[in-house]
Amino acid sequence: MSSIPVPPSSPAGAARAGAGRWRELVADWSSDRQAFQVSWGKAMMWIFLLSDTFVFGSFLTGYMTVRASTTVDWPNVSQVFSLHVGGTDVPLLLIAIMTFVLITSSGTMAMAVNCAYRRDKVNAAALMLLTAALGETFVLMQAFEWSKLILEGVRPWGNPFGAAQFGASFFMITGFHGLHVTGGVILLFVVSWKLLRGDYDRRGNYQIVEIVGLYWHFVDLVWVFIFAFFYLW
């Protein structure tokens, strides 16, 4: 006895079609294939960056709340972050150099991604190593900045320049960002080494370079907000 076809417009047909679509969706998400035309690696990186955005956003919101509510004078950042050069104090000189270095690294990372699209692994790896070197330079300058402030008496629980919350906010926010930069430098070294070794040739694509680029551009963008809120406000 042959089965009677169910019209798609009927409730039973709509339910069967809906169940079929759900099975396809589950099969797609439970396998190592692309979902919504975005690779798993890129999708997971976007999810991680979204969660990290909330973390940094919470830190900066807390900083602004503390600064706006404290009854003690906030330290003068031009004075605190000045460098003594040629017999005079130059405000925010080190911070300006750090920002320039990190923004430059974003440009070299973009060029590395472009080389990866063209499957030019040698130049892609070289530009990633240059990006890592610029990131490490940024971290070293940040370590110098920390050392200078610690020698001047700045601590997480107080400082000689004004409100005690300044030290806690500074070390927490810049330290958390510096940890991200350090992690990105390590990731850049690892991916560039694997790129030169030919690991991604066997896989047939260099998309990992773009994924690392997403992380690095995010780290650079976060620093722009830290620079604006913490050093210019």
Disulfide bonds with the S-S distance in Angstrom:
none
